[in-house]
Structures are given as structure tokens and as C-alpha cells.
Amino acid sequence: MPSTLAIHESSPVKPVRRRARRSRARKGAMWLAFLFIMLIGIASLALAVNWAYGLLLQQHQQRLCDLLAVDAVHHLLDDDLLADAPVIDALTNQADDVTETNQAIFDNSTGLLAQNNNVTANPFHPAASDVTLTFGSVDDASQGPLYVTFLGVYNFDPSGTSLYNTLRVDIRRDPASMRRVFPLVRGIVRDSVYDLTLSASSLASIDSRVVGFRPIESSVYPDTNKNAPVLPIAVSQNAWFNVRPGLGDLHNGNGRKELWVELKDVPADPANAALIDFDLALSINTSDLPNQIQTGLNSSLVTTGTFGPIHPSLNYRVDATQQTPSNLAALKTAFTGIIGTNQAKRVLPIYNTFANPLKLEGFVGVEILDVDLLAPRLRILVEPAFVIHSTAVTQRFVTDSLNNDNPVDENLYVHKVRLTQ
């Protein structure tokens, strides 16, 4: 009996069972920890997916906001000014320009917003009610809104002295929007509180202090070769600003006074224009004029890289002639080829008094309407037009030969659009 008891007391059965229970408990705790970590991982992955998805939508919305502002701001240019309307009268007529800008963005068939929604997937479709337009004026578009705001001349309620030249576009999509933005991973909770909120804002301005043009070389910026829309013809300031407003509107009846820009055939002929060479260092190459008329100002034609700065206080002089060259037929053919196309809107340099070399003092925008095919000299019919081009160079001031800073006046016709925010 005592020996049996001794064997029982030394039996390993109870310790083994305790170790088994502890092992099962540890395994259970490990599985619970694993499940907890897995749930945390799944939730983190869902958050990462939703964050990346929201970032993608936000980036697209900002690009769309930029596009709407840049593409629509030019509608604020007041067409009444092209009919030589006084500026103060034009102030009362910008309601139609605001309406035109709204139509350019919100029109159900041709508007920029409709075009976006026709070519992108549904999550990228903001509703018209998500888009807000605000109109204003910026005194110096080249400085951007933050700078000019501090100067007190950044105004979204212009009155009396300023025309609208700035468009602000805001897009906001939130849980209350007509087109809510659902997260990509939502789980079982379907409440709108989990919808994404996306906001974007862009501000584009029309910069009209144009002093020159800089054609863009494809060798410098690949695949972005751009000629400037400048013609190798300069027009007299007197003919444009004094004579033309007293003439008629016989070609298309749009209220814009037209001018025959003409050279000489014989010395006794009247002339209000001159052929010019773009490069200060060279003389006119008449054989290249037809190509320049058709394609505009190429970077190879300006050794300094920029045609300008041109300002009344600067001596920007070029080789010039008022005599019609011998290749008149080729010049007329070149003009005929661009009339009625999107190339018909061009820029003409202007001069005060003809001399060779010719001092250029500014620019005007024109649309070429006709060319006189029967005249023994070059005559083209033009009317005022707005010309907006990315190669335009704008400055607030220019420095003359005496090192004086001269303010650059607003150009009524020639502009550059800046995305200022």
C-alpha cells in the first residue's frame, strides 16, 4: 500500500494536463491577437485605398478647375470695345460677358463641364451645382492674387474704373452634393457621413500689358514648338486709331470699323503700313515673307529670342519698307490661305512715323478679312480682334535707355491668360 501511494504521488498526469490547458490558452490568445491584427490590417488597407482614391479624385477635380478657369476667362473680354466703344460705357455691358462665360462652362451640350462629363467616368462628374463662378479684376495679373490682395487692388466686386479680367472657379463636392463622392471601400455602413469631401479652387486672369512675343523652340521645350501670331507688317498708329474709327463696317456688319492696310506700288501711292524684318540685325528677306504670313513669327527669325520689348519709350527699330515687293502674287496667295481660318487672327506691330529703320511702339490685334487680288500693290482688309496667345510677353514696367522705369499700358487687343492660383 505505501508503495502504491508513492507511485500515485509521483505520477506526471496532472502536470501534463496543466501544460496542455496552458498551451491551448496560449494558442487561443495568439489566434485572437492574429484576428485583431488582421482586422486592423484590413481596416488600414481600406483606409489606404480610400485615401488613394480620394487623392486621385481630388487631383482630377483640381485639373478640371484649372481647365475651366483658363478656358473660360477670355469670354470676359468685352466685344463692345472692339467697336471703339468708350471704356466707361463698356462697364455697363459686361453682364453679357458674364452670361457668355457661364454658358461656356455650364451649357448642357457644348459647355466645358458637359464635355468633361462626357469623356470621364462617373466619379469624376461634378454637377453644375457643385461649381461656383466669381468674377473680378486684378490690377497686375503677373504678380498673382496673393500679392495683389495685399496691395488692395484685387477686387471681386469692381465698380467705376475696372473691367472684369479675372475668373475664379470653385468646385466642392460633399455629402450634401447632388453627385456625392462615395469611398471606394465602404463596408457595411452606408451612411453619407462616410462620403468624401473634395474642394478645388482656381483663378485665371487676362494679362494685357504685352510688350513682345517669345516663340517657343521645340529644341528647348520638346513637342511644344509655337510660333507667335505676329505678321511681318506694321501699321501706322494714325491710320489705326484716328482714321479707322471714322470708316465703315462693310464686310460683315459686326460693328467693328475696318481698315485697308496697304503698301505702295509707285512712290506717289498712299501707304499706311510697312513690311518689317523681325530681327534687328538683318534686312528684309522678301522671299520668306509668304511663309511668315502663313506660319507667324518663328524662333529662328529672332536671334535675341524675343521680339521686343516694344514700348514708346524704347528704341526697338527694325528694317522696313513701304514698297510692295516683286513677289506680290505669292503674298496675296499666303493671305488668301489664312482668311476664314483660325489663323486669320493676328498681331500687327504699330509705328508712329515711317522711317527706315522703323521704330515700333506697340501691338494691335486684327482679323484678316480680305485681300485685294486686283490691286498692283499689297492691300489687306482687317478689323479689330482679341488675340490671346501663350507666346505673348507681359511686363508691368520697361526700362528705357536712361534707366527710367516706364509703366506699360493695358493693351486693348492683345492678351495672355495666366493661371494665377
Secondary structure, 3 states (H helix, E strand, C coil): CHHHHHHHHCCCHHHHHHHHHHHHHHHHHHHHHHHHHHHHHHHHHHHHHHHHHHHHHHHHHHHHHHHHHHHHHHHHCCHHHHHCCCHHHHHCCCHHHHHHHHHHHHCCCCCHHHHHHHHCCHHHCCCHHHEEEEEEEECCHHHCHHHHHHHCCEECCCCCCCCCCEEEEEEEECCCCCCCECCCCCCCCCCHHHCECEEEEEEEEEECCEEEECCECCCCCCCCCECECECCEEEEHHHHHHHHHHCCCCCCCCCCCCEEEECECCCCCCCCEEEECCCCCCCCCHHHHHHHHHHCECHHHCCCCCECCCCCCCCEEECEECECCCCHHHHHHHHHHHCCCCCCEEEEEEECCCCCCEEEEEEEEEEEEEECCCCCCCEEEEEECCEECCCEEECCEEECCCCCEEECCCCCCEEEEEECC
